[in-house]
Amino acid sequence: MADRMAFFTTPRRPRERRDPQERLGDWREVYREGATLPVAGDQAARCMDCGLPFCHHACPLGNLVPDWNTLVAHDDWRAAAARLLATNNFPEFTGRLCPAPCESACVLAIDAEAVTIKNIELAIADRALESGYDLPQPPERLTGLRVAVVGSGPAGLAAAQQLTRAGHTTTVYERADRIGGLLRYGIPAFRLEKHRLDRRIDQMRAEGTVFRTGVAVGHDLPADELRARSDALVVAVGATRCRDLPVPGRELAGVHQAISYLTLANRVDEGDYPVSPVSAEGRHVVIVGGGDTAADCLGTALRQRAATVTQFDINPRPPGRRASGQPWPVHPKVYRVTTSHEEAGGPAAEPRVFAAATVGFEAGPDGRLAAVRFAEARRGDRSPRPGTERTLPADLALLALGFAGPGFPGAGFSGPGRDGGLVGQLGLAVGPRGTLVRDEEFAGGADGVFVAGDAGRGQSLIVWAIAEGRAVAAAVDRHLRGRTELPAPVSPSDGPLTV
């Protein structure tokens, strides 16, 4: 410990954000540039270096949180970066996007405010990149073995980087026109500016990873042929099959899946369109859903200058503090104000309607969406309560209801694809939740085929995707060489520290 009393004498100080109204004028990240570093040392000193670091256990990556907290408190950034990068390939992503279950499990959080672990992680990650502590690590020698990774989200990228560094010739196949998966097109720039993703991809190229975009494996390129010319194949295609809302009027023009809306907004940021083909500008927007994707839609709609934005959350408003059924150290469901909700006016101008069940969409004279019907949701089964139905004017509705497993042309769920697409060609099995079946070594289907990330786990957090990517890389390396020195932080049976 740098200061044995800092947790008692130093108050928690999170990273400073830009003014909400300033943020709505651009698409840059919401935090002040460089605002983390000046306070990181004092905040890191608040770490109690407790004998049983529950923060370490709560993190799927097994991040060595007390170690790098102590090093930052002593201003040893190079050593702190080495500790962080030993367990996390992409801390600049998790430091911005992870909901930080480690902070919920911080021992200090039992009766005080947790250490700002996420902010300290981000400070180390940014300092490491700027100071040259996180350079490309090409392998000293090649094994002569070839691995194909299908999918370039965080799981696929983590797997590819680990396998490349182990000496295997690794190629990543991505069906979209750019690398990054949901990091590229699903996360708005105000949460992750894409130059950070590009910088990490450039590092991976320098290490030897090969990227091929615009290739839908199972459709453009037969998956069994790819497997035949590779020594192993990793399926990390994510969970992109959107959950739908089968209510009257769902087919109306003006009702869109949230991911389609966010993708178009991100393509504007990439320079593909001057304005989004589906813009919220001047429109009355209703967002159906209560998770991170819904919050991203809210922030995007506000930046596009929507006339009004309302968010329907089918769950009741969470309590402000831990419920008795969610004791420390689990990550509790409590009322949170995201940066997007802060931009909407914060709790004083809450854009969310809690316990709201959407029951239908209504058309106007032109046949397009004109209103959304909703009712109070019952506790328990969340069905509409009779006699509570209301109507809200809306000409743009966004469905942010989560994802139910892999689904894209060639995957075997929809669209063309010889012999059942990727799933049929590789002999993969689909479980009851729509995810791909794998064993304790991430193996699924034909020999040498492995499944990692949301494709096998189901919709989850970025930190789980990276952890599974690292773990599947170890499993592949072991399969190819009979042994491995790569770390395997999780297994497919591991579950999140939640209730």
Summary of the structure (lengths in Angstrom):
residues: 499
radius of gyration: 22.9
end to end distance: 31.6
largest distance: 70.5
contacts: 1766
relative contact order: 0.13
helix: 34%
strand: 16%
